């Protein structure tokens, strides 16, 4: 196939580019480099099956030119990270809704198989209100906080992306599938946007205190980027999943405080852990979730997906990718 990946120079996008090219597809990465990095795709610049265009999903003319010859589009471009969302709520809403609508409209015009990246954030506080529930399923209700809390702008914008996608499928029969990613982690992920594992690893390697937000008892499930990419490719190749929404994640839970302790142990760091109230980081009234765990029944039934990589694998790969190179004696 000829596949366009918006956000193709980003963390997940660049790994997806590698996988598609390795299997013989032609790939065009479209990225404004606001969070993506040329270094992520530098090894492909001269590859005959790869093209890169620096462009913005808000620029419909540039986006249309890239999509016109394609067979499929995977839309990953978005404002990411709580840190960015809190600092730029207008940009978050604009890019994540208008940008997605541009992709959907042009995908419909050019008759493209379409995948839209969503997020586990859309569930909001659903597990907070259902303490007996073990995991979040795609059909579960979602519960966000008040609109005065900027923290929920990202979740709201990505939920609208899903509504738009399903509307295009229903009204125009666009073959579009939505993926709800749960905390994807791995090599190439930047710590610049507050992503917890690369941030903790960087601080540990630098000997700085690891700043845990809240009391550290909140838990998360982390997904190795190779598992996320494998699920993405399988869904791309399964047109029967069009009109569906699928969790992409891992069941394994870890408390953030325990995660900090494990990263210090693995890196052999002398770093300490400090616990910082949420309001000291994001301002008064910030809300977070105690748990966010995916139910993977639906995606397993559709494409046979189960995660292959554990948290141990994730930490091993991230620490190895971020450790400074050891000089070689010659």
PyMOL commands that set and color helices and strands:
alter all, ss='L'
color gray80, all
select helices_A, chain A and resi 11-22+38-40+42-44+60-67+82-87+89-110+120-123+150-172+196-205+225-236+239-241+256-267+278-282+297-303+311-322
alter helices_A, ss='H'
color red, helices_A
select strands_A, chain A and resi 2-6+26-31+50-54+72-75+113-119+176-181+184-185+210-213+219-221+223-224+245-248+253-255+273-276
alter strands_A, ss='S'
color yellow, strands_A
deselect
rebuild
show_as cartoon
